[in-house]
């Protein structure tokens, strides 16, 4: 015969197990609700911690296998899926649409492969940009000549928009940022 203490342990274990299933299922459903199903893998040479100068201050960005500054990167949706998602968002009431836009805009980016002079990189932007990849930033690892000693150093070229307009270079070391 099972005593009260054992019943309580069984109940708590079952409750924790069910909670774990619900939480895992909820995360999957939340991600799928705006099409984010497949993680994007960044090119190996773009990964790491990079430093750059912005408005006179040295800033840091970190690229991992599937993240950009701790924000998950997902593969772009096909045109049909993007249209379907956009229609779904348009049908939502204003409050729900705003709430979803806030969540999507700050929790994940869409990304796609990008080449600059045959060198692989990636382009990333927010899910709700109107012209998709054309409004994002591009990131490509290159070799750049260090002006102080003429050695070639690793650099990350950052561009913007459909024409890949140059924005700035990032370096693996703060010392190289000028």
N, C-alpha and C positions, 0 to 999 in steps of 0.2 A: 504494500500500500504506500502511495506517495504522500509524504507529509506536506504541510503548508509551505515550509521553506523550499522544498524541491519544486513545488508547483510555481512558486514565485520566481525561482531561477529559470525554469523552463519558459514561463511567460515573458520575462525580461529578455531572454536570449531570442525568442521568437519576435518580440517587438523590435529589437535592435536590427535583426535580420531583415524584417519587413521595411523598416525605415531606410536601411541601406539600399534596398531594391527600389523604393520609391524615389529616393534622391538621385540614384544613378539613372533611372528612367526619366526623371524630370529634366536632368541636364541634357540628355540625348534629345528629348522632345523640344526643349528650348532652342538648342542649336539648330535642329532640323526646321524649326518654324520659319526661319529666314534663309534656308537653303544651305547652311554651313555644315557640310557633311565630311568633306575630304580635306585633310590638312595639307598645306603647301609646304614643300621642303625647299629650304633656301640652298643656293650653291655653297659648297664647303668654303670657298675662298672668301665669301662675304661674311662668314660667321666670326664672332668674337666681340670684344669690347673696342669701340672706336671713339675717338675724341675729335671735336671740331670747335671752331670759334663762331659764336653767334652773338651779335650786339656787344662785342668786347669781352664776352665771358666764354670760358671753355666749358663745353657741354659734352655729355657722354651719351652714346647709344649702344645698345647691346642687341646683337642678332644671334639667335640660336637656330637649331634645326627647324623649328616650327614657330618661333616667336620673333617679334620685333619690339624691343623695349617692353617685354613681358606681355605683349598683346598677341594673341594667337593669329596665325596667318592661315587662311583657307583658300583653296582653289576657287577661281572665278566660276560662277554659274554659267551654264549654257544659256544661249539667248532665250530659249523657250522657258527654262526655269526662272530666269530673271524677270521675264514678262509676267509669268504666273505669280511670282512673289510680289511684284510691283502692284498688280491688280488686287491681291489680297491686302496689301498695306493700304491701298486707296479705299477699300471698302470699310476699313476699321474707323471707328469714331475718332474724333480729333485727339482726345485724351490718350487713347490706346496707341494711336499712331505716334504721338510725341514720346510716350513712354518707351515704345519699341525702338524708335529712332535713337533715343538717348542710350539705351542698352546696347544696341547694335553698333553704334558709332564709337563707343568707348571700350568694347570688350573684344572686338575682332576686326581684322582687316581682310580684304580679299587681295590675293596676290597672283601673279602670273610670271612666267619666264620672260626674260628680256635679254637682248644681246646688244652690246655696244662695241663696235668694231670687232665683231666675232667673239667677244669675250662674254661668257654667260654671267648674268646677274638676275635681278628680279624687279618687278614693279609692284608697288603696294599702295592701296588707297582704302578709304572708308567704303562700307557697303552701300551707303546711300548716295554716293556721288552720281550726278546725273549722266555723265558721259563715261562711266566705268573706268577702265584703265587709263584713259587719256588725261585724267585729272590727278593722278597719283604721282608719287615720287619713284625714281629709279635708283637702284643701288648696284654698282658694279665694282668688283675688286680689280685694281690695276696696279702697275708699278709706276712710281713717280720719282723723278730725280730730286734728291734732297739738296737744296741750294747751299747748305753749309759745308758739305763734303763731297758732293757730286755722286754719292752712292744712290742706287735705286732702292726705294723703300715701298712697303705695302701701303696702299692708300685705297680708300673707298670713294668712288666718284658718285656724287649725289646729283641727280637731275630732276627736272620737273616737267610734267605735262606731256602731251603727245609728241612734241618736238624735242623732248629730252633736254631742255634748256639747262645749262650748267648752273648749279647753286653753290656747291662748296665741296671740298675734299675733307675726308675724315682720315685719321691716322691711328695706328695702334699705340702710339705713345703721346702723352701730353707735350713732351718736349718738341715734337715735330709740328705741333700746331702753332702757327705764327699769326 
